[in-house]
Amino acid sequence: MTAPADRFSCVAIVPAGGSGARFGSAIPKQYIVIAGATVLEHTLNALRHCAAIEHIFVVVPPDEDRADVVAARVGNTTVLRCAGGQRAHTVRNALAAISRQVRRDAWVLVHDAARPCVAEEDVDKLVSTVASHAVGGLLASPVTDTLKRSTAAGEVAETVSREGLWRAQTPQMFRYELLGHALNASPEVTDEAQAVESLGLSPLLVRGSTRNIKITLPEDAEIAEIYLSGNQR
């Protein structure tokens, strides 16, 4: 059966259920203020300016209400209170929650709430590049550092070749039905691309900026503030 034409054909899902334990803040890192706005607001604004994204869904725990104010300020954003214990569970719950609002072949962009520095042009590039790909794809950046593998004692065991290695970023973009199937089959993965890979498929790597950092530690927030303040100027 063909999905109704009034259903969305391209949406973004922003998992925002993390507590940010490693960040060491009294509040989750997505709600800290940097460069004049919360991390979540910066993130949503970057997605909102992508013309292809028809709607944004932010996924939070059932008892979380801080995202509502942010979503209302950004616009074209719905808050879903169905975050799970892990990222994959959160995305899977969100897919189920929006099942009546999206087409079966809709593109879904999943983006970390704590990646506020993603460039609007990189989101546009991801959408335009992946739109014709059979599987889907993700933003990523080539590894440029020298890599070391350690022993259990913390000593260098070997130097690992960085050839062909990439740092996975977000957004990660896949069809609604494929993504749901992949996450149901592999619910313990750390990103959507890994779930799709587990089906024997090969997502496309789309080169993005190294500024698209994920805020995990306090020093990450300091770097993000520099980037975002520069963008505002």
Backbone as a chain_set.jsonl record, in Angstrom:
{"seq": "MTAPADRFSCVAIVPAGGSGARFGSAIPKQYIVIAGATVLEHTLNALRHCAAIEHIFVVVPPDEDRADVVAARVGNTTVLRCAGGQRAHTVRNALAAISRQVRRDAWVLVHDAARPCVAEEDVDKLVSTVASHAVGGLLASPVTDTLKRSTAAGEVAETVSREGLWRAQTPQMFRYELLGHALNASPEVTDEAQAVESLGLSPLLVRGSTRNIKITLPEDAEIAEIYLSGNQR", "coords": {"N": [[0.839, -1.194, 0.0], [0.563, 2.198, -0.827], [2.064, 4.952, 0.855], [0.323, 7.708, 2.365], [0.309, 10.882, 0.674], [0.642, 13.087, 2.251], [2.365, 12.519, 4.258], [5.571, 12.876, 5.87], [8.61, 13.026, 3.954], [11.237, 13.351, 4.486], [12.95, 13.526, 7.42], [14.357, 14.569, 10.594], [15.853, 12.995, 13.378], [16.649, 13.567, 16.68], [18.352, 12.25, 19.159], [18.126, 12.868, 22.552], [18.479, 11.966, 25.159], [20.482, 11.448, 26.937], [22.354, 11.528, 30.036], [24.759, 12.708, 30.382], [26.962, 11.882, 31.981], [29.753, 11.581, 31.825], [30.482, 14.131, 31.22], [30.271, 15.564, 33.544], [28.562, 17.525, 34.598], [25.981, 19.306, 36.404], [23.642, 19.381, 35.036], [22.27, 17.815, 32.078], [24.443, 17.705, 29.237], [23.38, 18.68, 26.85], [21.825, 20.787, 27.546], [23.389, 22.787, 28.552], [24.613, 26.158, 28.361], [26.192, 27.678, 25.691], [27.919, 30.074, 23.799], [25.712, 31.819, 23.812], [23.34, 30.296, 23.651], [21.536, 27.199, 24.307], [23.198, 24.018, 23.959], [21.566, 22.177, 22.64], [19.799, 23.885, 21.267], [21.492, 25.166, 19.408], [22.154, 22.911, 17.895], [19.656, 22.066, 16.837], [18.981, 24.306, 15.306], [20.901, 24.214, 13.288], [20.04, 21.985, 11.851], [17.476, 22.797, 11.143], [17.839, 24.664, 9.155], [18.331, 23.242, 6.908], [16.946, 22.738, 3.884], [15.773, 20.41, 2.89], [14.943, 18.888, 5.051], [11.982, 18.171, 6.514], [10.76, 18.068, 8.999], [11.604, 18.037, 12.496], [12.393, 15.786, 15.093], [12.798, 15.626, 18.474], [14.112, 13.534, 20.942], [13.438, 12.666, 24.174], [13.664, 11.711, 27.724], [10.745, 10.433, 29.502], [10.122, 12.134, 31.689], [11.264, 14.577, 31.16], [11.321, 18.043, 30.574], [12.681, 20.214, 29.61], [13.351, 20.416, 26.951], [11.144, 21.307, 25.592], [10.787, 24.112, 25.575], [12.995, 24.876, 24.089], [12.477, 23.6, 21.626], [10.128, 24.92, 20.857], [11.114, 27.475, 20.445], [12.873, 27.136, 18.325], [11.24, 26.041, 16.324], [9.153, 24.123, 14.039], [9.562, 21.653, 15.181], [9.147, 18.696, 17.065], [8.716, 17.327, 20.287], [9.479, 14.183, 21.51], [8.679, 11.926, 24.016], [10.162, 9.403, 24.645], [12.638, 8.268, 25.083], [15.129, 5.745, 25.323], [17.19, 3.401, 27.206], [19.603, 3.205, 25.898], [21.286, 4.569, 23.018], [20.513, 3.352, 20.531], [18.108, 2.176, 21.284], [16.613, 4.441, 21.838], [16.403, 5.704, 19.315], [15.062, 3.716, 17.915], [12.646, 3.625, 19.347], [11.716, 6.172, 18.731], [11.312, 5.975, 15.959], [9.165, 4.206, 15.929], [7.284, 5.815, 17.196], [6.772, 7.826, 15.353], [5.625, 6.614, 13.217], [3.182, 6.923, 11.864], [3.467, 9.337, 10.709], [5.374, 9.545, 8.784], [6.568, 8.608, 5.519], [7.004, 5.261, 4.252], [9.309, 5.003, 2.799], [10.744, 7.174, 3.563], [13.477, 9.44, 4.099], [15.576, 9.391, 6.903], [17.333, 11.38, 9.073], [19.605, 10.958, 11.559], [20.828, 12.65, 14.275], [23.293, 13.618, 16.625], [22.445, 15.148, 19.695], [24.402, 16.501, 21.012], [26.14, 17.561, 19.135], [26.635, 20.408, 18.23], [28.015, 21.935, 16.392], [27.812, 21.217, 13.77], [28.039, 21.906, 10.364], [25.842, 23.784, 8.341], [26.089, 23.578, 5.566], [27.325, 21.117, 5.339], [25.355, 19.34, 6.185], [23.521, 19.767, 4.128], [25.099, 18.811, 2.031], [25.355, 16.117, 2.7], [22.671, 15.248, 2.441], [22.15, 15.739, -0.317], [24.084, 14.15, -1.521], [23.672, 11.534, -0.593], [21.096, 10.999, -1.315], [20.737, 9.652, -3.731], [21.832, 7.214, -3.251], [21.84, 3.695, -2.738], [21.782, 2.592, -0.192], [22.323, 4.437, 1.954], [23.936, 6.85, 4.137], [26.602, 8.621, 5.907], [27.962, 11.481, 7.625], [31.464, 11.953, 7.935], [34.951, 12.006, 8.9], [38.278, 11.768, 7.648], [40.778, 9.884, 9.4], [43.541, 11.487, 10.774], [45.493, 11.482, 12.684], [48.356, 9.782, 14.164], [47.994, 6.448, 15.038], [47.911, 4.394, 17.927], [48.013, 1.153, 19.332], [47.332, -0.157, 22.518], [48.828, -2.007, 25.248], [47.605, -4.08, 27.992], [48.802, -2.93, 30.129], [49.026, -0.318, 29.48], [51.023, 0.407, 27.758], [52.672, 0.97, 24.582], [51.652, -1.208, 22.101], [51.588, -1.521, 19.371], [51.887, 0.411, 16.33], [49.192, 1.557, 14.515], [47.994, 1.385, 11.227], [46.561, 4.198, 9.659], [45.358, 4.281, 7.266], [42.555, 4.408, 5.245], [40.854, 4.717, 7.403], [38.181, 6.273, 9.145], [36.591, 8.84, 11.08], [33.511, 8.449, 12.454], [30.701, 10.563, 12.156], [27.766, 12.531, 12.792], [24.974, 14.055, 11.02], [23.497, 10.781, 10.36], [22.155, 9.056, 7.687], [19.393, 7.31, 6.598], [16.91, 5.17, 5.029], [13.575, 5.024, 6.293], [12.277, 2.442, 6.765], [14.421, 0.641, 6.387], [16.227, 1.493, 8.376], [14.753, 1.039, 10.725], [14.461, -1.764, 10.59], [17.158, -2.54, 10.724], [17.955, -1.622, 13.29], [16.264, -3.102, 14.91], [17.306, -5.603, 14.475], [19.878, -5.346, 15.451], [20.175, -4.197, 18.301], [22.095, -3.214, 20.071], [24.039, -1.59, 19.016], [26.35, 1.179, 18.479], [26.009, 3.253, 16.719], [23.887, 4.286, 13.944], [24.827, 3.564, 11.438], [26.413, 1.327, 11.971], [24.482, -0.55, 12.631], [23.194, -0.85, 10.169], [25.34, -1.782, 8.665], [25.61, -4.287, 9.813], [23.728, -5.742, 8.538], [24.939, -6.479, 6.279], [25.284, -4.48, 4.462], [26.63, -1.507, 2.851], [27.118, 1.576, 3.947], [27.443, 4.948, 2.666], [30.29, 7.012, 2.931], [30.471, 10.365, 3.644], [32.379, 13.138, 3.329], [32.859, 15.301, 6.013], [33.228, 18.311, 8.012], [35.942, 18.648, 10.339], [35.259, 20.174, 12.448], [32.856, 19.371, 13.37], [32.346, 18.392, 16.085], [31.691, 16.171, 18.85], [30.274, 16.935, 21.903], [31.598, 15.768, 24.734], [33.32, 15.877, 26.909], [34.269, 18.48, 29.297], [36.222, 20.151, 28.061], [35.585, 19.869, 25.401], [33.268, 21.386, 25.162], [34.336, 23.918, 25.492], [35.842, 24.188, 23.154], [33.787, 23.988, 21.268], [32.364, 26.302, 21.856], [34.106, 28.263, 20.969], [34.075, 27.756, 18.183], [31.33, 28.197, 17.621], [30.903, 30.838, 18.461], [32.527, 32.137, 16.69], [31.151, 31.571, 14.327], [28.846, 33.062, 14.747], [29.832, 35.64, 14.666]], "CA": [[0.0, 0.0, 0.0], [1.33, 3.443, -0.91], [1.86, 5.847, 1.99], [-0.347, 8.963, 2.004], [1.229, 11.904, 0.186], [0.864, 14.137, 3.233], [3.363, 12.104, 5.239], [6.903, 13.435, 5.63], [9.53, 12.211, 3.165], [12.595, 13.542, 5.02], [12.869, 14.064, 8.774], [15.533, 14.396, 11.446], [15.648, 12.526, 14.747], [17.756, 14.01, 17.544], [18.306, 11.613, 20.476], [18.59, 13.798, 23.592], [18.114, 11.339, 26.418], [21.651, 11.172, 27.762], [22.533, 12.287, 31.278], [26.045, 13.41, 30.311], [27.731, 11.552, 33.182], [31.177, 11.83, 31.591], [30.701, 15.572, 31.145], [30.463, 16.025, 34.919], [27.759, 18.707, 34.884], [24.757, 19.069, 37.175], [22.563, 19.214, 34.064], [22.744, 17.16, 30.856], [25.261, 18.614, 28.421], [22.608, 19.31, 25.77], [21.131, 21.975, 28.056], [24.309, 23.833, 28.991], [24.601, 27.314, 27.466], [27.456, 28.126, 25.104], [27.724, 31.047, 22.705], [24.416, 32.479, 23.87], [22.176, 29.409, 23.533], [21.843, 25.843, 24.744], [23.778, 23.132, 22.945], [20.468, 21.619, 21.86], [19.263, 24.893, 20.343], [22.438, 25.29, 18.296], [22.037, 21.705, 17.083], [18.39, 22.09, 16.11], [19.025, 25.376, 14.309], [21.695, 23.75, 12.144], [19.195, 21.084, 11.075], [16.3, 23.52, 10.649], [18.182, 25.429, 7.968], [18.437, 22.349, 5.754], [15.649, 22.828, 3.219], [15.208, 19.087, 2.625], [14.375, 18.315, 6.28], [10.628, 18.7, 6.649], [10.393, 18.172, 10.411], [12.62, 17.536, 13.433], [11.867, 15.144, 16.293], [13.767, 15.521, 19.579], [13.677, 12.416, 21.77], [13.87, 12.873, 25.555], [13.003, 10.822, 28.673], [9.35, 10.804, 29.785], [9.98, 13.184, 32.706], [12.094, 15.726, 30.774], [10.52, 19.111, 29.959], [13.507, 21.339, 29.187], [13.449, 20.495, 25.498], [9.947, 21.918, 25.013], [11.034, 25.534, 25.338], [13.949, 24.969, 22.984], [11.791, 23.206, 20.4], [9.194, 25.991, 20.481], [11.878, 28.619, 19.971], [13.443, 26.796, 17.024], [10.145, 25.86, 15.384], [9.102, 22.936, 13.188], [10.195, 20.595, 15.982], [8.271, 18.004, 18.002], [9.402, 16.605, 21.349], [8.972, 12.839, 21.782], [9.136, 11.474, 25.342], [10.27, 7.945, 24.571], [14.052, 7.886, 25.067], [15.445, 4.477, 25.961], [18.409, 3.352, 27.997], [20.741, 3.346, 25.009], [21.0, 5.362, 21.822], [19.763, 2.582, 19.548], [16.742, 2.016, 21.78], [15.954, 5.738, 21.692], [16.072, 5.911, 17.903], [14.047, 2.722, 17.562], [11.388, 4.096, 19.934], [11.275, 7.343, 17.966], [10.786, 5.496, 14.682], [7.829, 3.661, 16.189], [6.39, 6.911, 17.582], [6.436, 8.675, 14.197], [5.297, 5.717, 12.102], [2.029, 7.422, 11.113], [3.758, 10.672, 10.193], [6.398, 9.495, 7.737], [6.427, 7.607, 4.464], [7.839, 4.066, 4.498], [10.603, 5.207, 2.145], [11.273, 8.481, 3.974], [14.841, 9.531, 4.601], [15.667, 9.782, 8.312], [18.666, 11.813, 9.486], [19.776, 10.883, 13.007], [21.932, 13.551, 14.622], [23.56, 13.744, 18.061], [22.081, 16.426, 20.31], [25.624, 17.144, 21.493], [26.991, 18.004, 18.013], [26.053, 21.697, 17.831], [28.859, 22.658, 15.439], [27.672, 20.702, 12.407], [27.852, 22.991, 9.402], [24.63, 23.646, 7.526], [26.46, 23.133, 4.226], [27.632, 19.685, 5.4], [24.065, 18.637, 6.213], [23.013, 19.842, 2.754], [25.912, 17.924, 1.186], [24.974, 14.745, 3.026], [21.359, 14.965, 1.844], [22.23, 15.708, -1.78], [24.961, 13.058, -1.953], [23.133, 10.231, -0.214], [19.747, 10.842, -1.864], [20.728, 8.708, -4.847], [22.542, 5.998, -2.853], [20.904, 2.604, -2.461], [21.783, 2.206, 1.218], [22.315, 5.58, 2.862], [25.304, 7.247, 4.439], [26.865, 9.404, 7.106], [29.105, 12.379, 7.63], [32.642, 11.375, 8.58], [36.2, 12.687, 8.537], [39.404, 10.829, 7.639], [41.687, 9.928, 10.548], [44.824, 12.087, 10.406], [46.457, 11.246, 13.758], [49.022, 8.493, 14.257], [47.221, 5.62, 15.955], [48.642, 3.407, 18.704], [47.271, 0.161, 20.097], [48.007, -0.303, 23.799], [48.767, -3.255, 26.013], [46.798, -3.956, 29.199], [49.558, -2.103, 31.071], [49.056, 1.054, 29.009], [52.201, 0.644, 26.932], [52.407, 0.831, 23.155], [51.811, -2.545, 21.553], [51.903, -1.357, 17.953], [51.335, 1.554, 15.616], [48.154, 1.05, 13.612], [47.852, 2.182, 10.006], [45.336, 4.988, 9.593], [44.865, 4.249, 5.894], [41.181, 3.949, 5.105], [40.089, 4.873, 8.635], [37.389, 7.498, 9.241], [35.835, 9.095, 12.309], [32.085, 8.583, 12.161], [30.008, 11.721, 12.712], [26.343, 12.564, 12.447], [23.886, 13.113, 10.844], [23.563, 9.544, 9.605], [20.926, 9.171, 6.891], [18.93, 6.046, 6.047], [15.476, 5.064, 4.809], [12.825, 4.697, 7.507], [12.084, 1.008, 6.966], [15.724, -0.003, 6.527], [16.79, 1.828, 9.678], [14.0, 0.317, 11.737], [14.824, -3.179, 10.502], [18.544, -2.7, 11.182], [18.028, -1.431, 14.73], [15.597, -4.239, 15.532], [18.202, -6.751, 14.368], [21.109, -5.101, 16.215], [19.79, -3.119, 19.212], [23.179, -2.786, 20.961], [25.054, -0.859, 18.257], [26.624, 2.528, 18.972], [25.462, 4.229, 15.773], [22.961, 3.711, 12.981], [25.585, 2.947, 10.352], [26.839, 0.003, 12.408], [23.321, -1.429, 12.518], [23.001, -1.127, 8.746], [26.468, -2.625, 8.257], [25.384, -5.648, 10.316], [22.867, -6.41, 7.563], [25.749, -6.774, 5.101], [25.213, -3.342, 3.554], [27.759, -0.581, 2.96], [26.748, 2.994, 3.886], [28.369, 5.847, 1.989], [30.976, 8.002, 3.756], [30.457, 11.709, 3.059], [33.349, 13.884, 4.119], [32.386, 16.489, 6.707], [34.246, 19.115, 8.68], [36.437, 18.181, 11.634], [34.644, 21.001, 13.486], [31.619, 18.722, 13.805], [32.753, 17.608, 17.246], [30.67, 15.785, 19.811], [30.614, 17.388, 23.247], [31.614, 14.665, 25.693], [34.058, 16.359, 28.075], [34.195, 19.945, 29.415], [37.065, 20.843, 27.079], [34.864, 19.871, 24.128], [32.36, 22.53, 25.194], [35.144, 25.118, 25.29], [36.161, 24.25, 21.726], [32.531, 24.267, 20.56], [32.019, 27.704, 22.058], [34.965, 29.04, 20.053], [33.548, 27.588, 16.841], [30.002, 28.804, 17.485], [31.048, 32.275, 18.591], [33.077, 32.578, 15.423], [30.087, 31.526, 13.333], [27.924, 34.171, 14.98], [30.455, 36.873, 14.185]], "C": [[0.878, 1.249, 0.0], [1.006, 4.346, 0.278], [1.164, 7.121, 1.524], [0.657, 10.047, 1.636], [1.537, 12.96, 1.231], [1.829, 13.718, 4.333], [4.738, 12.652, 4.866], [7.753, 12.463, 4.806], [10.985, 12.384, 3.596], [12.492, 14.218, 6.38], [14.203, 13.861, 9.488], [15.089, 13.917, 12.821], [16.882, 12.906, 15.551], [17.612, 13.331, 18.908], [18.903, 12.558, 21.522], [18.241, 13.25, 24.967], [19.261, 11.103, 27.362], [21.735, 12.062, 28.988], [23.846, 13.056, 31.292], [26.934, 13.148, 31.508], [29.209, 11.862, 33.005], [31.493, 13.323, 31.531], [30.881, 16.18, 32.53], [29.693, 17.265, 35.285], [26.519, 18.328, 35.683], [23.555, 18.89, 36.259], [23.118, 18.508, 32.83], [23.405, 18.162, 29.917], [24.478, 19.3, 27.314], [21.891, 20.574, 26.217], [22.077, 23.03, 28.625], [24.306, 24.944, 27.942], [26.018, 27.624, 27.001], [27.121, 29.061, 23.955], [26.293, 31.552, 22.647], [23.183, 31.613, 23.75], [22.552, 28.036, 24.05], [22.456, 25.055, 23.589], [22.678, 22.585, 22.044], [19.915, 22.629, 20.863], [20.191, 25.107, 19.154], [22.281, 24.113, 17.331], [20.776, 21.732, 16.226], [18.39, 23.16, 15.024], [19.825, 24.965, 13.077], [20.869, 22.838, 11.249], [18.03, 21.831, 10.43], [16.603, 24.265, 9.35], [18.444, 24.552, 6.743], [17.061, 22.259, 5.106], [14.99, 21.468, 3.025], [14.526, 18.48, 3.848], [13.031, 18.973, 6.55], [10.195, 18.874, 8.108], [11.497, 17.545, 11.25], [11.901, 16.935, 14.643], [12.993, 15.013, 17.319], [13.253, 14.471, 20.548], [14.295, 12.536, 23.161], [13.197, 11.846, 26.467], [11.597, 11.317, 29.013], [9.188, 11.973, 30.753], [10.777, 14.443, 32.391], [11.251, 16.79, 30.095], [11.353, 20.282, 29.458], [13.581, 21.49, 27.677], [12.272, 21.224, 24.873], [10.159, 23.384, 24.668], [11.971, 25.716, 24.148], [13.263, 24.662, 21.658], [10.837, 24.294, 19.92], [9.934, 27.183, 19.904], [12.44, 28.348, 18.566], [12.354, 26.67, 15.959], [10.269, 24.597, 14.564], [9.723, 21.718, 13.868], [9.189, 20.023, 16.972], [9.112, 17.254, 19.024], [8.705, 15.266, 21.572], [9.539, 12.37, 23.118], [9.201, 9.951, 25.388], [11.724, 7.484, 24.514], [14.252, 6.587, 25.828], [16.75, 4.544, 26.724], [19.672, 3.521, 27.187], [20.304, 4.071, 23.736], [20.128, 4.603, 20.825], [18.318, 2.388, 19.979], [15.959, 3.307, 21.601], [15.519, 5.969, 20.249], [14.974, 4.946, 17.474], [12.676, 3.133, 18.11], [10.82, 5.275, 19.152], [10.687, 6.923, 16.626], [9.375, 4.937, 14.848], [6.828, 4.785, 16.465], [5.944, 7.747, 16.383], [5.939, 7.866, 13.001], [4.134, 6.224, 11.252], [2.289, 8.78, 10.462], [4.744, 10.681, 9.035], [6.064, 8.419, 6.714], [7.338, 6.422, 4.767], [9.222, 4.234, 3.89], [11.218, 6.557, 2.507], [12.738, 8.376, 4.377], [14.795, 10.028, 6.046], [17.116, 10.144, 8.614], [18.724, 11.772, 11.008], [21.016, 11.694, 13.366], [22.059, 13.675, 16.134], [23.145, 15.117, 18.571], [23.317, 17.208, 20.716], [26.624, 17.424, 20.369], [26.437, 19.327, 17.487], [26.817, 22.414, 16.727], [28.742, 22.129, 14.015], [27.342, 21.856, 11.464], [26.613, 22.735, 8.553], [24.963, 23.125, 6.134], [26.819, 21.647, 4.206], [26.355, 18.848, 5.467], [23.465, 18.619, 4.81], [23.779, 18.877, 1.839], [25.564, 16.463, 1.44], [23.676, 14.377, 2.325], [21.465, 14.817, 0.331], [23.068, 14.533, -2.281], [24.326, 11.7, -1.723], [21.781, 9.948, -0.865], [19.667, 9.811, -2.982], [21.428, 7.392, -4.51], [21.543, 4.928, -2.422], [20.77, 2.288, -0.981], [21.55, 3.39, 2.142], [23.748, 5.946, 3.182], [25.394, 8.128, 5.654], [27.986, 10.394, 6.864], [30.246, 11.707, 8.387], [33.855, 12.185, 8.169], [37.348, 11.693, 8.605], [40.267, 10.991, 8.896], [43.03, 10.466, 10.081], [45.897, 11.867, 11.475], [47.167, 9.906, 13.571], [48.325, 7.684, 15.351], [48.098, 4.566, 16.623], [47.68, 2.426, 19.362], [48.042, -0.104, 21.38], [47.927, -1.725, 24.338], [47.864, -3.026, 27.229], [47.482, -3.055, 30.222], [49.65, -0.649, 30.623], [50.289, 1.41, 28.216], [51.841, 0.42, 25.468], [52.672, -0.603, 22.711], [52.188, -2.483, 20.079], [51.345, -0.042, 17.453], [50.405, 1.021, 14.54], [48.05, 1.969, 12.39], [46.516, 2.924, 10.021], [44.717, 4.978, 8.198], [43.446, 3.674, 5.848], [40.326, 4.093, 6.344], [39.424, 6.248, 8.69], [36.772, 7.609, 10.627], [34.369, 9.299, 11.933], [31.521, 9.809, 12.861], [28.502, 11.515, 12.529], [26.063, 13.921, 11.804], [24.291, 11.847, 10.093], [22.186, 9.365, 8.97], [20.567, 7.848, 6.232], [17.416, 6.086, 5.842], [14.791, 4.572, 6.089], [12.733, 3.189, 7.746], [13.403, 0.278, 7.157], [16.301, 0.25, 7.914], [16.063, 1.087, 10.795], [14.353, -1.155, 11.765], [16.225, -3.417, 11.069], [18.649, -2.588, 12.7], [17.31, -2.546, 15.489], [16.505, -5.47, 15.539], [19.447, -6.6, 15.227], [20.882, -3.958, 17.202], [20.913, -2.596, 20.102], [24.265, -1.995, 20.247], [25.229, 0.552, 18.811], [26.253, 3.62, 17.973], [24.643, 3.505, 14.715], [23.696, 3.007, 11.846], [26.024, 1.532, 10.719], [25.692, -1.005, 12.298], [23.082, -1.82, 11.066], [24.117, -2.017, 8.216], [26.246, -4.079, 8.66], [24.45, -6.441, 9.41], [23.638, -6.784, 6.301], [25.748, -5.664, 4.072], [26.347, -2.362, 3.826], [27.296, 0.867, 2.823], [27.847, 3.822, 3.22], [28.976, 6.827, 2.99], [31.003, 9.337, 3.012], [31.349, 12.593, 3.924], [32.739, 15.163, 4.696], [33.532, 17.2, 7.403], [34.67, 18.488, 10.006], [35.896, 19.038, 12.777], [33.36, 20.382, 14.039], [31.916, 17.794, 14.984], [31.548, 17.258, 18.11], [31.121, 16.217, 21.2], [30.468, 16.221, 24.213], [32.245, 15.101, 27.01], [33.992, 17.884, 28.132], [35.045, 20.684, 28.387], [36.434, 20.856, 25.689], [33.919, 21.068, 24.045], [33.118, 23.835, 24.965], [35.495, 25.291, 23.813], [34.919, 24.611, 20.92], [32.146, 25.732, 20.698], [32.844, 28.606, 21.154], [34.413, 28.962, 18.632], [32.232, 28.357, 16.668], [30.049, 30.323, 17.61], [31.607, 32.872, 17.306], [32.031, 32.594, 14.34], [29.143, 32.697, 13.476], [28.519, 35.486, 14.496], [30.466, 36.91, 12.67]], "O": [[1.84, 1.329, 0.764], [-0.154, 4.495, 0.665], [1.391, 7.57, 0.4], [1.737, 10.12, 2.223], [2.55, 13.654, 1.141], [2.085, 14.495, 5.253], [5.031, 12.866, 3.69], [7.633, 11.245, 4.939], [11.865, 11.657, 3.133], [12.007, 15.345, 6.485], [15.055, 13.091, 9.047], [14.079, 14.374, 13.357], [18.012, 12.61, 15.16], [16.826, 13.791, 19.737], [20.046, 12.994, 21.391], [17.765, 13.983, 25.834], [19.059, 10.614, 28.473], [21.254, 13.195, 28.988], [24.034, 13.953, 32.114], [27.59, 14.061, 32.008], [29.853, 12.354, 33.932], [32.631, 13.732, 31.762], [31.562, 17.194, 32.681], [30.102, 18.0, 36.184], [26.064, 17.185, 35.647], [22.551, 18.306, 36.667], [24.317, 18.593, 32.562], [22.982, 19.314, 29.815], [24.857, 20.385, 26.874], [21.405, 21.345, 25.39], [21.623, 24.057, 29.129], [24.029, 24.693, 26.769], [26.925, 27.81, 27.813], [26.148, 28.851, 23.23], [25.723, 31.697, 21.565], [22.069, 32.139, 23.745], [23.732, 27.73, 24.217], [22.263, 25.375, 22.416], [22.838, 22.534, 20.825], [19.596, 22.268, 19.73], [19.73, 25.217, 18.018], [22.276, 24.291, 16.113], [20.826, 21.453, 15.029], [17.854, 22.939, 13.938], [19.471, 25.324, 11.953], [20.979, 22.903, 10.024], [17.644, 21.53, 9.3], [15.705, 24.471, 8.533], [18.744, 25.064, 5.664], [16.118, 21.756, 5.716], [13.762, 21.383, 2.999], [13.629, 17.648, 3.707], [12.952, 20.179, 6.786], [9.362, 19.727, 8.415], [12.222, 16.658, 10.8], [10.932, 17.499, 15.15], [14.011, 14.371, 17.061], [12.086, 14.508, 20.94], [15.517, 12.511, 23.313], [12.257, 11.175, 26.041], [11.295, 12.496, 28.83], [8.219, 12.725, 30.652], [10.951, 15.294, 33.264], [10.535, 16.49, 29.139], [10.8, 21.249, 28.933], [13.848, 22.583, 27.177], [12.375, 21.711, 23.748], [9.759, 23.842, 23.598], [11.769, 26.595, 23.31], [13.447, 25.384, 20.678], [10.744, 24.561, 18.722], [9.445, 27.834, 18.981], [12.471, 29.246, 17.724], [12.523, 27.135, 14.832], [11.364, 24.057, 14.409], [10.327, 20.866, 13.217], [8.467, 20.767, 17.636], [10.106, 16.619, 18.672], [7.495, 15.216, 21.794], [10.751, 12.415, 23.325], [8.412, 9.298, 26.07], [12.015, 6.425, 23.958], [13.618, 6.358, 26.858], [17.345, 5.612, 26.87], [20.703, 3.934, 27.718], [19.116, 4.169, 23.429], [19.132, 5.131, 20.332], [17.407, 2.427, 19.152], [14.778, 3.278, 21.254], [14.387, 6.384, 19.998], [14.057, 5.329, 16.747], [11.665, 3.004, 17.42], [9.612, 5.372, 18.937], [9.665, 7.464, 16.204], [8.502, 5.167, 14.011], [5.678, 4.725, 16.031], [4.853, 8.315, 16.399], [5.847, 8.392, 11.892], [4.102, 5.981, 10.045], [1.434, 9.308, 9.75], [4.929, 11.706, 8.379], [5.368, 7.448, 7.012], [8.339, 6.573, 5.468], [10.198, 3.68, 4.396], [12.123, 7.027, 1.817], [13.18, 7.364, 4.92], [14.067, 10.967, 6.368], [18.018, 9.325, 8.438], [17.969, 12.48, 11.674], [22.105, 11.462, 12.84], [21.061, 13.819, 16.839], [23.457, 16.134, 17.952], [23.289, 18.438, 20.762], [27.825, 17.516, 20.621], [25.836, 19.363, 16.414], [26.325, 23.401, 16.18], [29.498, 22.55, 13.14], [26.469, 22.675, 11.748], [26.37, 21.615, 8.106], [24.214, 22.322, 5.576], [26.644, 20.982, 3.185], [26.284, 17.771, 4.875], [22.964, 17.591, 4.354], [23.188, 18.214, 0.986], [25.487, 15.665, 0.505], [23.582, 13.326, 1.692], [20.925, 13.868, -0.238], [22.792, 13.983, -3.347], [24.431, 10.811, -2.569], [21.365, 8.793, -0.958], [18.633, 9.166, -3.157], [21.601, 6.544, -5.386], [20.519, 5.235, -1.811], [19.74, 1.763, -0.557], [20.678, 3.347, 3.01], [24.678, 5.416, 2.573], [24.405, 8.361, 6.349], [28.849, 10.181, 6.013], [30.021, 10.984, 9.357], [33.804, 12.957, 7.212], [37.396, 10.863, 9.513], [40.458, 12.103, 9.389], [43.599, 9.968, 9.109], [47.084, 12.045, 11.201], [46.652, 9.008, 12.906], [48.097, 8.182, 16.454], [48.923, 3.925, 15.971], [46.645, 2.83, 19.892], [49.263, -0.259, 21.35], [47.08, -2.524, 23.938], [47.41, -1.906, 27.464], [46.818, -2.479, 31.085], [50.275, 0.169, 31.298], [50.58, 2.59, 28.017], [50.845, -0.228, 25.15], [53.76, -1.143, 22.912], [52.994, -3.278, 19.596], [50.452, 0.546, 18.063], [50.775, 0.149, 13.755], [48.022, 3.192, 12.527], [45.478, 2.353, 10.353], [43.676, 5.594, 7.973], [43.189, 2.583, 6.356], [39.182, 3.64, 6.354], [40.028, 7.257, 8.326], [36.469, 6.602, 11.267], [34.033, 10.216, 11.182], [31.83, 10.062, 14.025], [28.051, 10.433, 12.153], [26.832, 14.859, 12.013], [25.251, 11.821, 9.324], [21.166, 9.509, 9.644], [21.324, 7.323, 5.416], [16.726, 6.931, 6.413], [15.364, 3.802, 6.859], [13.079, 2.715, 8.829], [13.498, -0.613, 8.002], [16.806, -0.67, 8.557], [16.7, 0.564, 11.71], [14.526, -1.736, 12.836], [16.449, -4.379, 11.804], [19.357, -3.374, 13.331], [17.713, -2.895, 16.598], [16.482, -6.272, 16.473], [20.014, -7.592, 15.683], [21.355, -2.848, 16.962], [20.708, -1.622, 20.826], [25.321, -1.751, 20.829], [24.363, 1.058, 19.525], [26.189, 4.793, 18.34], [24.694, 2.281, 14.598], [23.241, 1.975, 11.352], [26.007, 0.638, 9.873], [25.9, -2.16, 11.924], [22.803, -2.981, 10.767], [23.866, -2.91, 7.407], [26.643, -4.995, 7.94], [24.385, -7.667, 9.501], [23.067, -7.338, 5.362], [26.164, -5.872, 2.933], [26.951, -2.381, 4.899], [27.099, 1.345, 1.706], [29.019, 3.444, 3.216], [28.259, 7.407, 3.806], [31.499, 9.422, 1.888], [31.093, 12.768, 5.115], [32.182, 15.989, 3.973], [34.671, 16.735, 7.379], [33.861, 17.877, 10.705], [36.052, 18.681, 13.945], [32.844, 20.828, 15.064], [31.758, 16.576, 14.891], [30.529, 17.949, 18.102], [32.232, 15.895, 21.622], [29.362, 15.747, 24.475], [31.77, 14.742, 28.088], [33.692, 18.522, 27.122], [34.636, 21.734, 27.891], [36.712, 21.749, 24.888], [33.783, 21.688, 22.99], [32.605, 24.75, 24.321], [35.452, 26.402, 23.284], [34.98, 25.432, 20.005], [31.653, 26.335, 19.744], [32.337, 29.599, 20.632], [34.296, 29.982, 17.953], [32.05, 29.077, 15.686], [29.301, 31.02, 16.923], [31.218, 33.962, 16.887], [32.001, 33.509, 13.516], [28.686, 33.267, 12.486], [27.805, 36.344, 13.978], [30.952, 37.874, 12.079]]}, "num_chains": 1, "name": "protein.A"}
